[in-house]
Amino acid sequence: MAIASVRSLLACLFFLLLAGCAQPSQRAQSVRTEAAPGEAMVAAADPLAVEAGLEILREGGSAVDAAIAVAMTLGLVEPESSGVGGGGLLVHYRSRDGAIEAYDGREWAPMGARPDMFLQANGEPMPFEIAQASGLSIGTPSLVAMLAMAHEAHGRLPWSRLMQPAIRLSEEGFVIGPRLARSLQTLRAAIAADPQARAIYLDETGEPWPQGHRLRNPEYARSLRAIAEEGPRALTQGRIADEIIAAAQRQPRAGTLSLDDLAAFAPRRLEPLCAPFRAYRVCSVPSPSSANAMLSILGLYARARPVPEGPQNIDDWAAFLWASRLSYVDRDHYMADDRFVEAPTAALVAPDYLDARAALIDLRTSRHAIPIGAPAGEALRQRWGSNAMRENGTTHLSIVDAEGNAVALTATIESEYGAQRMAGGFWLNNQLTDFSFEPVIDGKPVANAVAPRKAPRSSMSPSIVTDADGRLVLVTGSMGGSTIIASVARSIIGVLDWQLSPQQALATPALFARTGTIEAERGRLPPAMLEGLRQLGWNVVEADLYSGTHLIEVTPQGLEGGADPRLEGRAVRLEPARP
């Protein structure tokens, strides 16, 4: 049997347990086309949120309009992951001219924040769980302000209309699914500790409402009505703002967030950070995002595997591990809010620099200790102390509207239930734990140390991929803390290099190589592949990794979507209206 045929058979066998085999004739990389006129799609982490976006699209809403409706609904139906009390990053694609914009809605630290605020009296970093469940961890809620800025530029329907699906569900109730039921049970003690959360999520005996219960959140509906009428101002003055500050300044471990801090936050519209991958252009968000690490993984992988063979090939995975290790070590050392520090955001994905880093890759072996690169010179490399930090989950949604405009939006409250404090029917973020807990390491300042009005580094990587002519190819992004970077890169490689459908690409095993200990998603990578990577010297351990990648691809047959099989989400195509 020919080698190519054997590889094709192995590819099919590899994916029989995941998502079935793609038809090669349907995955031809050389043929790209724009979506059919009037065709639209929403891919997000919950069916009710997807339907909220489709409702807006059916009324002629734009991709941004639909994204706002989806985001507000996700804040209700998956409250543990995102919402009004957090922030987000957004990338927008405009079909008429191929223009791409990035929007920064990352939370800021309050004026009272100090570099040593997460250190204990003995000088040691505070345990993460203690820092998280506190007022110290709460940054300025910023998602609504960012979405309002994007709506002003690209919205079509009235702002107030976009709140209606979530208001309706909040008042009428929605049926609790298995994911939320598990989360409520796992975090029952944290929910019980907050008075507002207790009233919403626990019954009269103190037990979490079970799967199948119809949950109502009238406080959230009340807040959304205020946001519908006042926009972002509803969160900076008045009842909701007072509730936010009271929750943040509540003991124990009271924070310093103030009304002045809420009013001071300003979202930003930025030039996207873009880099080539094969014949394509991948664009995401610059600092304070560290999405350049995702772009770096793509660039290094392409250099190591000029002719990729697919997920059944060990060299493809070894290249992915090498690319991840090289990219993450640079990201952890350099990246932070570039309003405060010199962050070599573009230099880390410059072709010459990636060429030099790729020269370190040897697919026949592994390397435990990865040297930090010097993309902007030795002086900057020596300036910072390095650290590794813990990050957690988010949500992501991808949308294409009937005109071919697209939105990739990643939103977050950081950890599960954020700071574990509620206000206005929504959970407040713990984004400040994304800062380094240690402001100085080895006598050197850390780039991502806490500072007043500084945004913590983010892994969120909402991404738009276009072809050489600027036409839309992919809309993707993921949840998962620092694993986001690897998940988004893997989704792009899966579709564009491995010629998988979006759903198959999202079902590929997660491999996370931020440190010398490589985490492989438990039960998804075949034992032979695990053993093969270990024989190359990689310290691979199985772990309960998670993700929430949602992807839309423009194909010759029209829009094709994928929803991460690890969650309960969907990717639904809206067919063109018939005359």
C-alpha positions as CSV (number, residue, x, y, z in Angstrom):
1,M,0.0,0.0,0.0
2,A,1.3,3.5,-0.9
3,I,2.7,5.6,2.0
4,A,0.2,8.3,1.4
5,S,-2.7,5.7,1.6
6,V,-1.3,4.4,4.8
7,R,-1.2,7.8,6.3
8,S,-4.7,8.6,5.1
9,L,-5.9,5.4,6.8
10,L,-4.1,6.2,10.0
11,A,-5.6,9.7,10.0
12,C,-9.1,8.2,9.7
13,L,-8.5,5.6,12.4
14,F,-7.1,8.4,14.7
15,F,-10.3,10.4,14.4
16,L,-12.9,7.6,14.4
17,L,-13.2,8.1,18.1
18,L,-13.3,11.9,17.9
19,A,-15.3,13.2,15.0
20,G,-15.1,10.9,11.9
21,C,-13.0,11.4,8.8
22,A,-13.1,14.4,6.6
23,Q,-13.6,14.0,2.9
24,P,-10.4,15.2,1.2
25,S,-12.4,16.6,-1.7
26,Q,-14.2,18.9,0.7
27,R,-11.1,20.1,2.5
28,A,-9.1,21.3,-0.6
29,Q,-6.9,24.1,0.7
30,S,-6.4,25.7,-2.7
31,V,-10.1,26.7,-3.1
32,R,-11.5,29.5,-1.0
33,T,-14.6,31.5,-1.4
34,E,-16.6,34.0,0.5
35,A,-19.7,32.9,2.3
36,A,-23.0,32.7,0.4
37,P,-24.8,36.1,0.5
38,G,-27.1,36.3,3.5
39,E,-25.5,33.3,5.2
40,A,-24.6,33.8,8.9
41,M,-23.4,31.8,11.8
42,V,-23.0,31.8,15.6
43,A,-20.7,29.5,17.5
44,A,-20.7,29.8,21.3
45,A,-20.5,27.8,24.6
46,D,-24.3,27.5,25.2
47,P,-27.3,26.8,23.0
48,L,-29.4,29.6,24.6
49,A,-26.6,32.1,23.9
50,V,-26.3,30.9,20.4
51,E,-30.1,31.4,19.9
52,A,-29.8,34.9,21.3
53,G,-27.3,35.8,18.6
54,L,-29.3,34.2,15.9
55,E,-32.4,36.2,17.0
56,I,-30.4,39.4,16.5
57,L,-29.0,38.3,13.1
58,R,-32.6,37.4,11.9
59,E,-33.6,41.0,12.5
60,G,-30.7,42.3,10.4
61,G,-28.2,42.8,13.2
62,S,-24.5,43.0,12.6
63,A,-21.9,40.6,13.9
64,V,-21.2,43.0,16.7
65,D,-24.9,43.3,17.6
66,A,-25.1,39.5,17.8
67,A,-21.9,39.2,19.8
68,I,-23.3,41.6,22.4
69,A,-26.5,39.6,22.7
70,V,-24.6,36.4,23.0
71,A,-22.2,37.8,25.6
72,M,-25.0,39.2,27.8
73,T,-26.8,35.8,27.7
74,L,-23.6,33.9,28.5
75,G,-23.3,36.0,31.6
76,L,-26.6,34.5,32.7
77,V,-26.4,30.9,31.5
78,E,-22.7,30.2,32.2
79,P,-22.2,32.8,35.0
80,E,-19.1,31.0,36.3
81,S,-17.1,32.0,33.2
82,S,-17.9,35.5,32.0
83,G,-20.2,38.4,32.3
84,V,-20.9,42.0,33.1
85,G,-18.5,41.9,36.0
86,G,-15.5,41.1,33.9
87,G,-13.8,42.1,30.7
88,G,-12.8,40.9,27.2
89,L,-11.0,41.3,24.0
90,L,-12.6,41.5,20.6
91,V,-11.4,41.4,16.9
92,H,-13.7,42.7,14.2
93,Y,-13.5,41.9,10.4
94,R,-15.2,44.2,7.9
95,S,-16.1,42.4,4.7
96,R,-16.4,45.3,2.3
97,D,-12.7,46.2,2.5
98,G,-11.1,43.5,4.7
99,A,-10.3,45.9,7.5
100,I,-9.5,44.3,10.9
101,E,-9.7,46.1,14.3
102,A,-8.9,45.0,17.8
103,Y,-10.8,46.2,20.9
104,D,-9.2,46.1,24.4
105,G,-11.6,45.7,27.3
106,R,-9.1,44.3,29.8
107,E,-9.8,45.3,33.4
108,W,-7.5,47.8,35.2
109,A,-6.1,47.6,38.7
110,P,-7.5,50.3,41.1
111,M,-5.4,53.3,42.1
112,G,-5.0,51.7,45.5
113,A,-3.3,48.6,44.1
114,R,0.3,47.9,45.2
115,P,3.0,45.7,43.7
116,D,3.2,43.6,46.9
117,M,-0.6,43.3,47.5
118,F,-0.5,39.5,47.0
119,L,2.4,38.9,49.4
120,Q,1.8,37.6,52.9
121,A,3.5,39.1,56.0
122,N,6.3,36.6,55.7
123,G,7.0,37.8,52.1
124,E,5.7,34.6,50.5
125,P,3.0,34.8,47.7
126,M,-0.5,34.4,49.0
127,P,-2.1,31.1,48.1
128,F,-4.0,31.5,44.9
129,E,-7.4,30.4,46.3
130,I,-7.1,33.0,49.1
131,A,-6.2,35.8,46.7
132,Q,-8.9,34.9,44.3
133,A,-11.8,34.9,46.8
134,S,-11.2,38.5,47.9
135,G,-11.8,42.1,47.1
136,L,-8.1,42.4,46.4
137,S,-8.5,40.5,43.1
138,I,-11.3,42.7,41.6
139,G,-10.4,44.9,38.7
140,T,-12.7,47.4,37.0
141,P,-15.5,45.7,35.1
142,S,-14.9,46.6,31.5
143,L,-16.7,44.3,29.1
144,V,-19.8,46.5,28.7
145,A,-17.7,49.6,28.0
146,M,-15.7,47.7,25.3
147,L,-18.8,46.3,23.7
148,A,-20.4,49.8,23.6
149,M,-17.4,51.1,21.8
150,A,-17.5,48.3,19.2
151,H,-21.3,48.9,18.8
152,E,-20.8,52.6,18.2
153,A,-18.5,51.7,15.3
154,H,-20.2,48.6,13.9
155,G,-23.7,48.2,15.4
156,R,-26.8,48.2,13.4
157,L,-29.7,47.6,15.8
158,P,-30.3,49.8,18.9
159,W,-28.1,49.1,21.9
160,S,-31.2,48.5,24.1
161,R,-32.5,45.8,21.7
162,L,-29.4,43.7,22.3
163,M,-30.1,43.2,26.0
164,Q,-33.6,41.8,25.4
165,P,-32.8,38.1,25.0
166,A,-30.8,38.0,28.2
167,I,-33.4,40.1,30.1
168,R,-36.2,37.7,28.9
169,L,-34.3,34.6,30.0
170,S,-33.4,36.2,33.3
171,E,-37.0,36.9,34.1
172,E,-38.7,33.8,32.6
173,G,-35.9,31.5,33.7
174,F,-33.7,28.9,31.9
175,V,-33.2,25.2,32.6
176,I,-29.9,24.4,34.3
177,G,-27.7,22.1,32.2
178,P,-25.1,19.6,33.4
179,R,-22.2,22.0,33.2
180,L,-23.7,24.7,35.4
181,A,-25.1,22.0,37.8
182,R,-21.7,20.5,38.3
183,S,-20.2,23.9,38.8
184,L,-22.8,25.0,41.4
185,Q,-22.2,21.7,43.3
186,T,-18.4,22.0,43.2
187,L,-18.4,25.7,44.4
188,R,-21.3,25.4,46.8
189,A,-19.3,26.8,49.7
190,A,-18.2,29.9,47.8
191,I,-21.8,30.5,46.6
192,A,-23.1,30.2,50.1
193,A,-20.6,32.8,51.3
194,D,-22.1,35.5,49.2
195,P,-25.6,36.8,50.2
196,Q,-26.8,37.6,46.7
197,A,-25.4,34.3,45.2
198,R,-27.1,32.4,48.0
199,A,-30.5,33.8,47.0
200,I,-30.1,33.0,43.3
201,Y,-28.3,29.7,43.2
202,L,-29.3,27.8,46.4
203,D,-32.6,26.5,47.6
204,E,-34.1,27.2,51.1
205,T,-32.1,24.3,52.6
206,G,-28.8,25.7,51.2
207,E,-28.5,23.1,48.4
208,P,-27.5,24.2,44.9
209,W,-30.4,24.1,42.4
210,P,-30.1,20.8,40.4
211,Q,-29.9,20.1,36.7
212,G,-33.3,20.6,35.2
213,H,-34.3,23.4,37.6
214,R,-35.6,26.5,36.0
215,L,-33.4,29.3,37.3
216,R,-34.4,32.9,37.4
217,N,-32.1,35.9,38.1
218,P,-34.3,39.0,38.4
219,E,-31.4,41.0,39.8
220,Y,-29.5,40.4,36.5
221,A,-32.5,41.5,34.5
222,R,-32.7,44.7,36.5
223,S,-29.0,45.4,35.8
224,L,-29.4,44.7,32.1
225,R,-32.4,47.1,31.9
226,A,-30.2,49.8,33.4
227,I,-27.4,49.0,31.0
228,A,-29.9,49.0,28.1
229,E,-31.0,52.5,29.1
230,E,-27.7,54.1,30.3
231,G,-25.0,52.0,28.6
232,P,-21.7,51.7,30.4
233,R,-22.6,54.6,32.8
234,A,-24.9,52.2,34.6
235,L,-21.8,50.5,36.0
236,T,-19.9,53.6,37.0
237,Q,-22.6,55.5,39.0
238,G,-25.8,54.7,40.8
239,R,-27.1,51.5,42.3
240,I,-25.0,48.9,40.4
241,A,-21.8,50.9,40.9
242,D,-22.5,51.2,44.6
243,E,-23.1,47.4,44.8
244,I,-19.8,46.7,43.0
245,I,-17.8,48.9,45.3
246,A,-19.5,47.5,48.4
247,A,-18.7,43.9,47.3
248,A,-15.0,44.8,46.5
249,Q,-14.5,46.6,49.8
250,R,-16.1,43.9,51.9
251,Q,-14.0,42.1,54.5
252,P,-12.2,39.8,54.7
253,R,-9.4,40.8,52.4
254,A,-11.1,44.0,51.3
255,G,-9.9,45.6,48.1
256,T,-9.5,49.3,47.2
257,L,-11.7,49.5,44.1
258,S,-13.6,52.9,44.1
259,L,-16.2,54.8,42.1
260,D,-13.3,56.9,40.7
261,D,-11.7,53.7,39.4
262,L,-14.9,52.6,37.7
263,A,-15.3,56.0,36.0
264,A,-11.6,56.1,35.0
265,F,-11.6,53.0,32.9
266,A,-11.5,53.6,29.1
267,P,-11.6,50.8,26.4
268,R,-9.3,51.1,23.5
269,R,-9.6,50.5,19.7
270,L,-6.2,49.1,18.6
271,E,-4.4,48.1,15.5
272,P,-4.5,44.3,15.4
273,L,-1.3,42.2,15.8
274,C,-1.0,40.1,12.6
275,A,1.5,37.6,11.4
276,P,1.7,35.2,8.4
277,F,0.9,31.5,8.6
278,R,1.6,29.6,5.4
279,A,-0.4,31.6,2.7
280,Y,-2.7,33.2,5.3
281,R,-2.7,36.1,7.7
282,V,-3.6,35.6,11.3
283,C,-4.7,38.7,13.4
284,S,-5.4,38.9,17.1
285,V,-5.1,41.5,19.9
286,P,-1.8,43.2,20.9
287,S,-0.8,43.9,24.5
288,P,-2.1,43.5,27.2
289,S,-3.0,40.2,25.4
290,S,-0.1,37.8,24.9
291,A,-1.7,36.5,21.7
292,N,1.7,37.0,20.1
293,A,2.6,33.7,21.7
294,M,-0.1,32.0,19.7
295,L,1.2,33.7,16.5
296,S,4.7,32.6,17.4
297,I,3.6,28.9,17.8
298,L,2.1,29.0,14.3
299,G,5.2,30.6,12.8
300,L,7.6,28.2,14.5
301,Y,5.4,25.2,13.8
302,A,5.3,26.1,10.1
303,R,9.1,26.4,10.0
304,A,9.6,23.0,11.7
305,R,7.0,21.3,9.5
306,P,7.1,22.8,6.0
307,V,5.1,19.8,4.9
308,P,2.8,18.7,7.7
309,E,1.2,15.3,7.6
310,G,-1.5,15.5,10.3
311,P,-2.3,14.6,13.9
312,Q,-1.5,11.0,13.4
313,N,2.2,12.0,12.7
314,I,4.5,12.2,15.7
315,D,6.7,14.9,14.1
316,D,3.7,17.2,13.8
317,W,3.1,16.9,17.5
318,A,6.8,17.2,18.4
319,A,6.9,20.4,16.3
320,F,3.9,21.7,18.2
321,L,5.5,21.0,21.5
322,W,8.8,22.7,20.5
323,A,6.9,25.7,19.1
324,S,4.8,26.0,22.3
325,R,7.8,25.8,24.7
326,L,9.8,28.4,22.7
327,S,6.8,30.7,22.6
328,Y,5.6,30.4,26.2
329,V,9.0,31.0,27.7
330,D,9.3,34.3,25.8
331,R,5.7,35.3,26.6
332,D,6.2,34.6,30.4
333,H,9.3,36.7,30.5
334,Y,8.3,39.8,28.4
335,M,4.6,40.3,28.0
336,A,2.7,42.8,30.1
337,D,0.6,46.0,29.6
338,D,2.7,48.0,27.2
339,R,1.2,51.2,28.6
340,F,3.5,50.6,31.6
341,V,6.4,48.5,30.3
342,E,8.3,48.0,27.1
343,A,6.7,44.8,25.7
344,P,8.3,43.6,22.5
345,T,4.9,42.5,21.2
346,A,5.7,42.6,17.4
347,A,9.4,41.7,17.8
348,L,8.5,38.3,19.2
349,V,6.7,37.4,15.9
350,A,9.1,39.1,13.5
351,P,10.2,36.7,10.7
352,D,13.9,37.0,11.4
353,Y,13.4,36.3,15.1
354,L,11.2,33.3,14.5
355,D,13.9,32.0,12.0
356,A,16.5,32.2,14.8
357,R,14.2,30.5,17.4
358,A,13.2,27.8,14.9
359,A,16.9,26.9,14.5
360,L,16.8,25.5,18.0
361,I,14.2,22.9,17.1
362,D,15.3,19.3,16.7
363,L,12.3,17.0,16.1
364,R,14.5,13.9,17.0
365,T,14.7,14.9,20.6
366,S,13.3,17.3,23.3
367,R,14.7,20.0,25.5
368,H,13.6,20.6,29.1
369,A,15.3,24.0,29.7
370,I,14.4,26.5,27.0
371,P,16.5,29.7,26.8
372,I,14.7,33.1,26.8
373,G,15.2,34.9,23.5
374,A,16.3,38.5,23.0
375,P,14.0,39.9,20.2
376,A,14.6,43.5,21.3
377,G,18.2,43.2,22.5
378,E,20.0,41.8,25.5
379,A,19.4,44.8,27.7
380,L,15.6,44.3,27.7
381,R,16.1,40.5,28.2
382,Q,18.2,41.2,31.3
383,R,15.8,43.9,32.7
384,W,13.0,41.5,33.8
385,G,12.8,38.7,36.3
386,S,10.8,35.7,35.1
387,N,7.8,34.0,36.6
388,A,5.1,31.5,35.8
389,M,1.6,32.3,36.9
390,R,-1.7,30.7,37.2
391,E,-4.6,31.6,34.9
392,N,-8.0,30.2,34.4
393,G,-11.1,30.1,32.3
394,T,-13.2,32.4,30.1
395,T,-15.7,32.0,27.3
396,H,-15.3,32.6,23.5
397,L,-17.8,33.2,20.7
398,S,-17.3,33.5,16.9
399,I,-19.9,35.2,14.7
400,V,-20.2,35.9,11.0
401,D,-23.2,38.1,9.9
402,A,-25.1,38.1,6.6
403,E,-22.8,40.7,5.1
404,G,-19.7,38.6,5.8
405,N,-18.5,40.8,8.8
406,A,-17.1,38.8,11.6
407,V,-16.4,39.0,15.3
408,A,-14.1,36.9,17.5
409,L,-14.9,37.8,21.2
410,T,-13.2,36.3,24.2
411,A,-14.7,37.4,27.6
412,T,-13.8,36.5,31.1
413,I,-14.2,36.9,34.8
414,E,-11.0,34.9,35.2
415,S,-11.5,32.0,37.6
416,E,-14.7,30.0,38.2
417,Y,-17.1,32.6,39.7
418,G,-14.4,35.2,39.6
419,A,-13.7,36.8,43.0
420,Q,-16.7,34.8,44.4
421,R,-18.5,38.0,45.1
422,M,-21.7,39.2,43.3
423,A,-23.2,42.6,42.6
424,G,-26.2,43.4,40.5
425,G,-27.0,39.7,39.8
426,F,-23.5,39.0,38.2
427,W,-20.2,37.8,39.5
428,L,-17.2,40.1,39.8
429,N,-13.9,39.3,38.2
430,N,-10.7,38.2,39.9
431,Q,-8.5,39.4,37.0
432,L,-5.9,41.0,39.3
433,T,-4.6,37.5,40.1
434,D,-3.4,37.5,36.5
435,F,-0.6,39.8,37.7
436,S,2.6,38.3,39.1
437,F,2.2,37.8,42.8
438,E,5.9,38.5,43.2
439,P,6.9,42.0,42.0
440,V,10.7,41.2,42.1
441,I,12.4,37.9,41.2
442,D,16.2,37.4,41.5
443,G,16.5,41.1,42.3
444,K,14.8,42.2,39.0
445,P,11.4,43.7,38.6
446,V,8.8,41.5,36.9
447,A,7.2,43.0,33.8
448,N,3.7,41.8,34.8
449,A,3.8,43.2,38.4
450,V,0.8,45.0,39.8
451,A,0.6,48.8,39.3
452,P,-2.3,51.3,39.7
453,R,-4.5,51.5,36.5
454,K,-2.4,48.7,34.9
455,A,-4.1,45.8,33.0
456,P,-2.9,42.3,33.9
457,R,-1.4,40.3,31.1
458,S,-4.0,38.2,29.3
459,S,-3.9,35.0,27.3
460,M,-7.1,35.7,25.5
461,S,-6.5,35.3,21.7
462,P,-9.6,36.0,19.7
463,S,-8.4,35.6,16.1
464,I,-9.4,36.4,12.5
465,V,-7.6,34.5,9.7
466,T,-7.7,35.9,6.1
467,D,-6.3,34.8,2.8
468,A,-3.7,36.6,0.7
469,D,-6.5,38.8,-0.8
470,G,-7.9,39.8,2.6
471,R,-10.9,37.5,2.4
472,L,-12.2,35.9,5.6
473,V,-11.1,32.3,6.2
474,L,-11.5,31.6,9.9
475,V,-12.9,33.1,13.1
476,T,-11.6,31.4,16.2
477,G,-10.7,31.8,19.9
478,S,-11.0,29.8,23.1
479,M,-11.4,29.8,26.9
480,G,-8.9,28.1,29.2
481,G,-6.5,30.6,30.8
482,S,-3.0,30.3,29.5
483,T,-4.0,27.1,27.6
484,I,-5.9,29.5,25.3
485,I,-2.8,30.2,23.4
486,A,-2.2,26.6,22.5
487,S,-5.8,25.8,21.9
488,V,-6.3,28.6,19.3
489,A,-3.0,27.7,17.6
490,R,-4.1,24.0,17.5
491,S,-7.5,25.0,16.0
492,I,-5.9,26.9,13.2
493,I,-3.3,24.2,12.4
494,G,-6.1,21.6,12.5
495,V,-8.2,23.3,9.8
496,L,-5.5,24.9,7.6
497,D,-2.6,22.4,7.9
498,W,-4.3,19.1,8.8
499,Q,-7.3,19.7,6.5
500,L,-9.8,18.8,9.2
501,S,-13.3,20.1,9.5
502,P,-13.8,22.7,12.3
503,Q,-15.5,20.1,14.5
504,Q,-12.7,17.6,13.9
505,A,-10.1,20.2,14.6
506,L,-11.6,21.1,17.9
507,A,-11.8,17.5,18.9
508,T,-8.0,17.0,18.5
509,P,-6.2,16.3,21.8
510,A,-5.1,19.2,23.8
511,L,-1.3,19.4,24.4
512,F,-0.1,22.2,26.7
513,A,3.6,22.8,26.8
514,R,4.2,25.9,28.9
515,T,6.8,24.3,31.1
516,G,9.0,21.3,31.0
517,T,6.1,19.1,32.1
518,I,4.0,18.6,29.1
519,E,0.3,18.1,29.8
520,A,-1.7,15.9,27.5
521,E,-5.5,15.9,27.7
522,R,-6.5,12.7,29.5
523,G,-8.0,10.0,27.4
524,R,-7.7,11.8,24.0
525,L,-4.1,11.2,22.8
526,P,-3.6,7.6,21.7
527,P,-1.2,5.6,24.0
528,A,1.2,5.0,21.2
529,M,1.5,8.7,20.5
530,L,2.0,9.4,24.2
531,E,4.8,6.8,24.4
532,G,6.4,8.0,21.2
533,L,6.7,11.6,22.6
534,R,8.1,10.3,25.8
535,Q,10.7,8.3,23.9
536,L,11.8,11.6,22.3
537,G,12.5,12.8,25.8
538,W,9.3,14.9,26.4
539,N,8.0,14.7,30.0
540,V,4.4,14.1,29.0
541,V,1.8,13.5,31.7
542,E,-2.0,13.2,31.3
543,A,-4.1,15.9,32.9
544,D,-7.7,17.1,33.0
545,L,-7.2,19.9,30.5
546,Y,-10.2,21.8,29.3
547,S,-11.0,24.3,26.5
548,G,-13.9,26.1,24.9
549,T,-12.8,26.8,21.4
550,H,-15.5,27.9,18.9
551,L,-14.6,28.3,15.3
552,I,-16.2,29.3,12.0
553,E,-14.6,28.5,8.6
554,V,-15.5,30.0,5.2
555,T,-15.5,27.0,2.8
556,P,-16.5,26.5,-0.9
557,Q,-19.8,25.1,0.5
558,G,-20.4,28.1,2.7
559,L,-20.0,28.6,6.4
560,E,-18.9,25.6,8.5
561,G,-18.7,25.8,12.3
562,G,-17.3,23.9,15.2
563,A,-18.2,24.0,18.9
564,D,-15.8,22.6,21.4
565,P,-17.0,19.0,22.3
566,R,-15.8,19.5,25.9
567,L,-18.7,22.0,26.5
568,E,-22.4,22.2,25.7
569,G,-22.1,24.8,23.0
570,R,-23.2,24.8,19.4
571,A,-22.3,26.3,16.0
572,V,-25.5,27.1,14.1
573,R,-25.7,28.4,10.5
574,L,-28.5,30.9,9.6
575,E,-29.5,30.3,6.0
576,P,-30.2,33.3,3.7
577,A,-33.7,34.6,3.8
578,R,-35.8,33.4,0.8
579,P,-37.5,36.0,-1.3
